[in-house]
Amino acid sequence: MKGVVFTNLAEMVEENYGLATWQNILDAAQPASGGIYVATAQYDDDELVGLVVAASELLNVPVPELIRLFGHYLWTFFKKNYPKFISDHDNLFDFLVSVDSVIHIEVNKLYPNASTPDFDYNVDDRNQLIMYYRSPRKLCHLSVGLIEAAAEHFGTDMTLEHPVCMHEGSDHCELRVSMGNG
């Protein structure tokens, strides 16, 4: 996994809970890297899992909720550092449909060896988008947080259901985004 994920996780924890808390998470997780992360470097996925589990225990926040909140945090990072990915769209639907075919392609150009999730879509209705998420990392809750933050950005009232999940034995997750007129 790219170091940018690790650096943002550290920043999120430090901003919300303080540097001492991040150090306590590192002490508990004992990551192979020693907790020194470079945004462009590659780190083992298990290292992120260890950090998230340690953070969940120390912060008393369930892992899925912590990862969802991290999705909100990452949105802010993407908005600041890659505004073109967002500003090319004027609504949530078009933005979400571009994730796999445009944004992930550009991410892979910026970060060689990045392993982005795969999305397939059911786009029959512009008011309801069904996103089929697949990734060996099973970070579907991160996608939920990113979608929620994107909806806030675009001023779109929406509900998001997650009726099928890889964490419950499926080979994919199904994220149903129902959009209002927001």
ZAMAR-502145 format. One line per 3 residues: number of its first residue (from 1); their letters; for each residue x, y, z of N, C-alpha, C. Coordinates in Angstrom, 3 decimals, padded with zeros to 6 digits. Example, Ala and Ser with C-alpha at 12.3 -4.5 7.8 and 13.67 -1.06 7.14 Angstrom:
% residues 2
1	AS	013.190/-005.690/007.800/012.300/-004.500/007.800/013.200/-003.300/007.800 ~ 012.850/-002.250/007.080/013.670/-001.060/007.140/012.900/000.030/007.870
END
This chain:
% residues 182
1	MKG	000.854/-001.167/000.000/000.000/000.000/000.000/000.902/001.233/000.000 ~ 000.456/002.246/-000.716/001.246/003.463/-000.839/001.332/004.211/000.494 ~ 002.478/004.807/000.718/002.740/005.531/001.955/001.810/006.700/002.199
4	VVF	001.225/007.254/001.133/000.312/008.382/001.292/-000.858/008.000/002.205 ~ -001.261/006.747/002.179/-002.337/006.295/003.056/-001.860/006.346/004.514 ~ -000.654/005.904/004.757/-000.096/005.885/006.106/000.136/007.299/006.635
7	TNL	000.667/008.184/005.777/000.925/009.550/006.236/-000.390/010.257/006.579 ~ -001.427/009.985/005.806/-002.722/010.603/006.096/-003.362/010.026/007.350 ~ -003.194/008.732/007.583/-003.713/008.137/008.814/-003.029/008.772/010.026
10	AEM	-001.716/008.920/009.947/-000.977/009.556/011.043/-001.464/010.979/011.272 ~ -001.641/011.736/010.189/-002.108/013.122/010.321/-003.514/013.187/010.916 ~ -004.394/012.282/010.503/-005.754/012.281/011.032/-005.745/012.036/012.541
13	VEE	-004.972/011.043/012.958/-004.908/010.730/014.392/-004.282/011.891/015.161 ~ -003.183/012.437/014.658/-002.508/013.534/015.342/-003.405/014.764/015.453 ~ -004.122/015.102/014.372/-004.999/016.277/014.389/-006.171/016.112/015.353
16	NYG	-006.708/014.903/015.438/-007.905/014.679/016.245/-007.640/014.186/017.657 ~ -006.488/013.529/017.872/-006.226/012.921/019.177/-004.869/013.273/019.757 ~ -004.010/013.885/018.947/-002.698/014.300/019.437/-001.574/013.352/019.046
19	LAT	-000.371/013.910/019.037/000.831/013.159/018.675/001.083/011.993/019.623 ~ 000.814/012.191/020.906/001.046/011.111/021.885/000.175/009.899/021.569 ~ -001.036/010.140/021.109/-001.929/009.026/020.756/-001.384/008.271/019.562
22	WQN	-000.895/008.999/018.548/-000.292/008.318/017.394/000.901/007.484/017.846 ~ 001.703/008.021/018.745/002.848/007.261/019.246/002.379/006.016/019.994 ~ 001.306/006.126/020.760/000.755/004.957/021.460/000.272/003.897/020.472
25	ILD	-000.310/004.337/019.357/-000.755/003.396/018.315/000.456/002.695/017.706 ~ 001.504/003.458/017.408/002.727/002.858/016.871/003.332/001.864/017.863 ~ 003.336/002.224/019.140/003.881/001.329/020.162/003.081/000.028/020.236
28	AAQ	001.777/000.137/020.114/000.920/-001.048/020.191/001.046/-001.910/018.929 ~ 001.104/-001.268/017.771/001.123/-002.005/016.500/002.519/-002.530/016.149 ~ 003.540/-001.830/016.578/004.924/-002.170/016.260/005.108/-002.468/014.765
31	PAS	004.825/-001.479/013.905/004.932/-001.718/012.462/006.374/-001.982/012.034 ~ 006.517/-002.796/011.001/007.845/-003.167/010.492/008.660/-001.949/010.083 ~ 007.973/-000.901/009.609/008.669/000.308/009.159/009.151/001.162/010.325
34	GGI	008.709/000.852/011.526/009.019/001.682/012.678/008.139/002.924/012.741 ~ 007.155/002.991/011.846/006.235/004.132/011.848/006.758/005.333/011.089 ~ 007.797/005.140/010.303/008.348/006.205/009.469/007.830/005.963/008.048
37	YVA	007.001/006.904/007.557/006.351/006.702/006.260/006.689/007.815/005.284 ~ 006.898/007.416/004.036/007.124/008.331/002.931/005.959/008.129/001.976 ~ 005.337/009.218/001.563/004.099/009.141/000.774/004.230/008.290/-000.481
40	TAQ	005.370/008.328/-001.146/005.527/007.616/-002.413/006.048/006.194/-002.254 ~ 006.439/005.818/-001.045/006.975/004.476/-000.814/005.837/003.454/-000.712 ~ 006.206/002.203/-000.790/005.246/001.099/-000.709/005.442/000.378/000.625
43	YDD	004.332/000.056/001.306/004.378/-000.647/002.583/003.425/-001.827/002.534 ~ 003.699/-002.798/003.348/002.878/-004.002/003.396/001.471/-003.682/003.907 ~ 000.475/-004.270/003.265/-000.916/-004.056/003.679/-001.144/-004.431/005.138
46	DEL	-000.463/-005.482/005.598/-000.632/-005.919/006.984/-000.226/-004.843/007.985 ~ 000.681/-003.972/007.574/001.106/-002.882/008.454/-000.058/-001.922/008.704 ~ -000.814/-001.632/007.664/-001.988/-000.764/007.832/-003.027/-001.440/008.719
49	VGL	-003.239/-002.725/008.495/-004.207/-003.464/009.314/-003.812/-003.376/010.790 ~ -002.544/-003.585/011.078/-002.074/-003.505/012.467/-002.297/-002.140/013.081 ~ -002.045/-001.097/012.308/-002.252/000.270/012.801/-003.724/000.554/013.053
52	VVA	-004.577/000.121/012.147/-006.016/000.366/012.294/-006.574/-000.404/013.483 ~ -006.163/-001.641/013.658/-006.631/-002.427/014.804/-006.163/-001.791/016.110 ~ -004.902/-001.380/016.163/-004.382/-000.723/017.369/-005.124/000.584/017.631
55	ASE	-005.363/001.366/016.589/-006.089/002.630/016.748/-007.507/002.379/017.221 ~ -008.146/001.377/016.661/-009.511/001.041/017.055/-009.582/000.723/018.551 ~ -008.641/-000.068/019.012/-008.620/-000.462/020.431/-008.308/000.729/021.332
58	LLN	-007.307/001.524/020.968/-006.912/002.654/021.819/-007.940/003.784/021.817 ~ -008.608/003.981/020.678/-009.575/005.074/020.566/-010.992/004.627/020.902 ~ -011.160/003.327/021.075/-012.473/002.751/021.354/-013.486/003.108/020.253
61	VPV	-013.031/002.965/019.013/-013.858/003.211/017.826/-013.822/001.922/017.007 ~ -014.975/001.347/016.672/-014.965/000.116/015.872/-014.206/000.298/014.556 ~ -013.526/-000.747/014.119/-012.708/-000.675/012.908/-013.494/-000.133/011.711
64	PEL	-014.700/-000.643/011.404/-015.409/-000.101/010.233/-015.675/001.406/010.338 ~ -016.031/001.861/011.533/-016.297/003.289/011.733/-015.018/004.108/011.599 ~ -013.922/003.608/012.127/-012.636/004.301/012.014/-012.220/004.428/010.552
67	IRL	-012.393/003.361/009.789/-012.029/003.396/008.376/-012.958/004.336/007.610 ~ -014.248/004.355/007.956/-015.193/005.280/007.316/-014.784/006.723/007.587 ~ -014.429/007.031/008.830/-013.984/008.377/009.179/-012.691/008.737/008.446
70	FGH	-011.841/007.740/008.260/-010.613/007.962/007.503/-010.943/008.312/006.051 ~ -012.001/007.728/005.502/-012.444/008.091/004.155/-012.801/009.562/004.058 ~ -013.480/010.076/005.097/-013.796/011.512/005.128/-012.513/012.333/005.149
73	YLW	-011.553/011.896/005.943/-010.288/012.614/006.045/-009.547/012.595/004.703 ~ -009.524/011.437/004.059/-008.832/011.343/002.772/-009.475/012.229/001.711 ~ -010.795/012.395/001.776/-011.464/013.278/000.817/-010.840/014.678/000.887
76	TFF	-010.622/015.166/002.092/-010.042/016.494/002.275/-008.651/016.550/001.647 ~ -007.879/015.501/001.830/-006.547/015.422/001.226/-006.647/015.442/-000.296 ~ -007.530/014.615/-000.855/-007.678/014.557/-002.313/-008.157/015.896/-002.868
79	KKN	-009.097/016.506/-002.183/-009.649/017.794/-002.631/-008.551/018.865/-002.675 ~ -007.689/018.853/-001.680/-006.614/019.846/-001.604/-005.503/019.549/-002.614 ~ -005.115/018.287/-002.729/-003.940/017.936/-003.528/-004.239/017.542/-004.970
82	YPK	-005.469/017.136/-005.235/-005.846/016.721/-006.591/-007.194/017.324/-006.960 ~ -007.311/018.647/-006.926/-008.616/019.284/-007.146/-009.201/019.015/-008.528 ~ -008.361/018.776/-009.507/-008.848/018.532/-010.873/-009.726/017.280/-010.935
85	FIS	-009.387/016.266/-010.149/-010.203/015.046/-010.132/-011.645/015.356/-009.728 ~ -011.801/016.357/-008.891/-013.121/016.698/-008.365/-013.767/017.792/-009.200 ~ -013.006/018.825/-009.536/-013.581/019.982/-010.220/-014.027/019.684/-011.654
88	DHD	-013.596/018.571/-012.212/-014.057/018.185/-013.543/-015.525/017.759/-013.540 ~ -016.127/017.669/-012.354/-017.499/017.184/-012.219/-018.332/018.209/-011.465 ~ -019.608/018.307/-011.847/-020.474/019.256/-011.139/-021.580/018.571/-010.353
91	NLF	-021.519/017.229/-010.268/-022.515/016.523/-009.465/-021.949/015.197/-008.976 ~ -022.570/014.685/-007.935/-022.103/013.462/-007.291/-022.141/012.273/-008.238 ~ -023.226/012.113/-008.968/-023.378/010.955/-009.854/-022.214/010.868/-010.840
94	DFL	-021.960/011.950/-011.564/-020.894/011.939/-012.561/-019.524/011.714/-011.920 ~ -019.327/012.303/-010.749/-018.061/012.090/-010.046/-017.876/010.610/-009.706 ~ -018.888/010.000/-009.091/-018.754/008.603/-008.670/-018.541/007.666/-009.855
97	VSV	-019.229/007.932/-010.947/-019.080/007.076/-012.129/-017.681/007.207/-012.736 ~ -016.996/008.320/-012.450/-015.655/008.525/-013.001/-014.557/007.875/-012.166 ~ -014.884/007.388/-010.994/-013.835/006.903/-010.087/-012.982/005.816/-010.740
100	DSV	-013.608/004.792/-011.269/-012.827/003.674/-011.806/-012.226/003.985/-013.173 ~ -012.986/004.640/-014.039/-012.547/004.832/-015.420/-011.636/006.038/-015.618 ~ -011.632/006.969/-014.691/-010.803/008.165/-014.844/-009.852/008.332/-013.662
103	IHI	-010.411/008.452/-012.475/-009.599/008.795/-011.303/-008.591/007.703/-010.973 ~ -009.020/006.445/-010.931/-008.072/005.380/-010.589/-006.984/005.233/-011.651 ~ -007.309/005.502/-012.900/-006.286/005.469/-013.950/-005.234/006.548/-013.697
106	EVN	-005.692/007.748/-013.340/-004.765/008.841/-013.050/-003.958/008.577/-011.783 ~ -004.603/007.995/-010.767/-003.890/007.645/-009.530/-002.765/006.673/-009.831 ~ -003.049/005.694/-010.673/-002.026/004.712/-011.017/-000.884/005.320/-011.823
109	KLY	-001.154/006.410/-012.553/-000.077/007.127/-013.238/000.782/007.890/-012.230 ~ 000.123/008.522/-011.256/000.842/009.303/-010.246/001.625/008.421/-009.285 ~ 001.038/007.291/-008.928/001.634/006.379/-007.953/001.815/005.006/-008.588
112	PNA	002.919/004.804/-009.303/003.150/003.482/-009.887/003.081/002.403/-008.803 ~ 002.547/001.281/-009.167/002.361/000.142/-008.258/001.245/000.353/-007.251 ~ 000.467/001.426/-007.394/-000.709/001.587/-006.533/-001.686/000.475/-006.883
115	STP	-002.410/000.028/-005.916/-003.397/-001.026/-006.138/-004.759/-000.470/-005.743 ~ -005.435/000.122/-006.706/-006.743/000.718/-006.444/-007.819/-000.353/-006.529 ~ -008.935/-000.155/-005.830/-010.028/-001.120/-005.936/-010.674/-001.033/-007.316
118	DFD	-011.430/-002.057/-007.652/-012.184/-002.066/-008.900/-013.644/-001.763/-008.594 ~ -014.245/-000.944/-009.450/-015.673/-000.643/-009.347/-016.356/-000.971/-010.665 ~ -017.490/-001.614/-010.555/-018.428/-001.753/-011.658/-019.676/-001.020/-011.221
121	YNV	-020.489/-000.604/-012.187/-021.625/000.251/-011.860/-022.906/-000.228/-012.529 ~ -024.006/000.001/-011.869/-025.327/-000.068/-012.478/-025.782/001.376/-012.561 ~ -025.890/001.897/-013.770/-026.177/003.319/-013.985/-027.510/003.541/-014.693
124	DDR	-028.457/002.643/-014.482/-029.752/002.753/-015.157/-030.554/003.973/-014.727 ~ -030.287/004.489/-013.545/-031.087/005.572/-012.980/-030.134/006.591/-012.366 ~ -030.187/007.847/-012.826/-029.275/008.879/-012.307/-029.562/009.229/-010.848
127	NQL	-030.661/008.742/-010.296/-030.962/009.002/-008.886/-030.534/007.858/-007.983 ~ -030.182/006.717/-008.590/-029.670/005.609/-007.787/-028.518/004.954/-008.538 ~ -027.379/004.963/-007.905/-026.189/004.364/-008.473/-025.809/003.172/-007.616
130	IMY	-025.622/002.045/-008.249/-025.140/000.874/-007.521/-023.682/000.673/-007.920 ~ -022.825/000.696/-006.921/-021.391/000.516/-007.138/-020.995/-000.850/-006.591 ~ -020.340/-001.642/-007.423/-019.870/-002.959/-007.020/-018.366/-002.838/-006.778
133	YRS	-017.971/-002.988/-005.532/-016.593/-002.790/-005.085/-015.906/-004.148/-004.963 ~ -014.692/-004.225/-005.491/-013.869/-005.425/-005.333/-012.431/-004.998/-005.040 ~ -011.881/-005.597/-003.999/-010.486/-005.347/-003.665/-010.038/-006.390/-002.653
136	PRK	-008.852/-006.936/-002.818/-008.354/-007.877/-001.811/-008.142/-007.204/-000.448 ~ -008.066/-005.887/-000.424/-007.871/-005.162/000.835/-009.158/-005.034/001.649 ~ -010.279/-005.180/001.002/-011.592/-005.106/001.663/-011.771/-003.803/002.449
139	LCH	-011.415/-002.685/001.828/-011.562/-001.375/002.462/-012.836/-000.677/001.996 ~ -013.913/-001.440/001.931/-015.186/-000.889/001.470/-015.660/000.258/002.360 ~ -015.367/000.198/003.645/-015.800/001.263/004.551/-015.065/002.581/004.259
142	LSV	-013.867/002.485/003.702/-013.149/003.669/003.254/-013.915/004.308/002.097 ~ -014.396/003.478/001.179/-015.203/003.991/000.065/-016.475/004.658/000.569 ~ -017.090/004.072/001.585/-018.307/004.668/002.162/-018.003/006.076/002.663
145	GLI	-016.914/006.239/003.401/-016.540/007.555/003.912/-016.243/008.544/002.796 ~ -015.556/008.078/001.758/-015.261/008.953/000.621/-016.545/009.372/-000.101 ~ -017.482/008.440/-000.265/-018.754/008.761/-000.926/-019.545/009.764/-000.093
148	EAA	-019.582/009.560/001.213/-020.289/010.508/002.087/-019.687/011.901/001.984 ~ -018.360/011.973/002.003/-017.686/013.273/001.907/-017.924/013.908/000.538 ~ -017.936/013.101/-000.507/-018.211/013.624/-001.851/-019.630/014.181/-001.925
151	AEH	-020.583/013.491/-001.314/-021.969/013.978/-001.305/-022.050/015.332/-000.611 ~ -021.336/015.477/000.500/-021.304/016.768/001.194/-020.711/017.840/000.282 ~ -019.628/017.511/-000.391/-018.967/018.467/-001.283/-019.909/018.942/-002.382
154	FGT	-020.619/018.004/-002.998/-021.507/018.353/-004.108/-022.882/018.822/-003.645 ~ -023.100/018.884/-002.330/-024.378/019.346/-001.799/-025.527/018.419/-002.168 ~ -025.247/017.136/-002.170/-026.244/016.149/-002.577/-026.780/015.401/-001.369
157	DMT	-028.094/015.473/-001.187/-028.727/014.626/-000.182/-028.691/013.207/-000.722 ~ -028.253/012.276/000.088/-028.196/010.897/-000.385/-028.292/009.951/000.790 ~ -028.675/008.744/000.479/-028.585/007.649/001.445/-027.687/006.605/000.813
160	LEH	-026.957/005.912/001.649/-026.048/004.892/001.164/-026.353/003.601/001.914 ~ -026.640/002.565/001.163/-026.853/001.243/001.751/-025.704/000.341/001.314 ~ -025.396/-000.615/002.153/-024.274/-001.531/001.923/-024.786/-002.952/002.187
163	PVC	-025.720/-003.440/001.335/-026.395/-004.707/001.633/-025.559/-005.962/001.411 ~ -024.511/-005.874/000.595/-023.638/-007.006/000.311/-022.224/-006.574/000.667 ~ -021.508/-007.430/001.425/-020.178/-007.021/001.887/-019.195/-008.184/001.867
166	MHE	-017.995/-007.886/001.459/-016.915/-008.869/001.448/-016.602/-009.363/002.859 ~ -016.841/-008.515/003.854/-016.573/-008.913/005.235/-017.577/-009.945/005.737 ~ -018.615/-010.178/004.949/-019.618/-011.187/005.294/-019.582/-012.363/004.328
169	GSD	-018.455/-012.528/003.632/-018.243/-013.691/002.796/-018.491/-013.511/001.310 ~ -018.977/-012.377/000.882/-019.217/-012.156/-000.542/-017.895/-011.881/-001.256 ~ -017.900/-012.036/-002.584/-016.710/-011.735/-003.369/-016.644/-010.261/-003.761
172	HCE	-017.654/-009.483/-003.364/-017.702/-008.055/-003.671/-018.576/-007.351/-002.632 ~ -018.538/-006.041/-002.671/-019.450/-005.234/-001.868/-020.379/-004.499/-002.820 ~ -021.561/-004.253/-002.363/-022.528/-003.489/-003.139/-022.860/-002.224/-002.355
175	LRV	-022.570/-001.092/-002.961/-022.839/000.195/-002.345/-023.945/000.864/-003.166 ~ -025.110/001.035/-002.544/-026.267/001.632/-003.225/-026.396/003.086/-002.783 ~ -026.181/003.973/-003.722/-026.242/005.409/-003.444/-027.518/005.949/-004.061
178	SMG	-028.459/006.359/-003.194/-029.712/006.962/-003.652/-029.610/008.451/-003.425 ~ -029.732/009.211/-004.515/-029.504/010.646/-004.462/-030.821/011.425/-004.543 ~ -030.914/012.435/-003.669/-032.045/013.350/-003.716/-031.717/014.487/-004.649
181	NG	-032.473/015.551/-004.516/-032.245/016.706/-005.385/-031.295/017.722/-004.770 ~ -030.859/017.458/-003.488/-029.939/018.284/-002.739/-029.521/019.497/-003.358
END
